[in-house]
């Protein structure tokens, strides 16, 4: 019985100093990473689930297997890229989600497939993101270098999605910054709030302009002096 889904979004990044525009060569590099993903997922009891929107999806019974497999894949992918200097850089961004919606307590397979794909796409090349439900399923989150990293907005969701990033090298993250408040306002996804502030500022500026034209600069200045001296 599967409880977690891992989605893998593959990135082919040309090396600046190497001409690697050959599509057949790029496909060969991609196939190597696909085989690496398949091998390691199998080692951690993962099973191929399906391919959604160009992303590979594997199912796992335990969250520990899913996260360990993902980290092992990222580590080996880094090693392959470091060894093959003439090949383009091939990385995977990975998103892991729980099949059970933590907010409803229901198993939602179709939503989980879409969400895993969405989170993998939101992660950068070579990054590993966990959904909030996945993070909450970890028996000991402190055993991982894992922290809340950002909030995501997805069409059809009635709330923001908290994403947690997993690191496998201590040099990549300051351990003192592992704890970040997921309830803090993320200004990057608050366009309505930002627009509201700009609207209020614009109205106040317009009101001040009308007042200035109506009563004149002198009267307005005298009124300001009276208010300050009270």
ABEGO torsion letter per residue (X at the ends): XBABBBBBBBBBBBBAABBAABAAAAAAAAAAAAAAAAAAAAAAGBBBABBBGGBBBBBBABAAAAAAAAAAAAAAAAAAAAABAABBBBBBBBBBBBABBAAAGBBBAAAAAAAAAAAAAABBBGBBBBBAAAAAABABAAABBBBBABBBBBBGBABBBBBBBBBABAAABBAAAABBBAABBBAAABAAAAAAAAAAAAAAAAAAAAAAAAAEAAAAAAAAAAAAAX
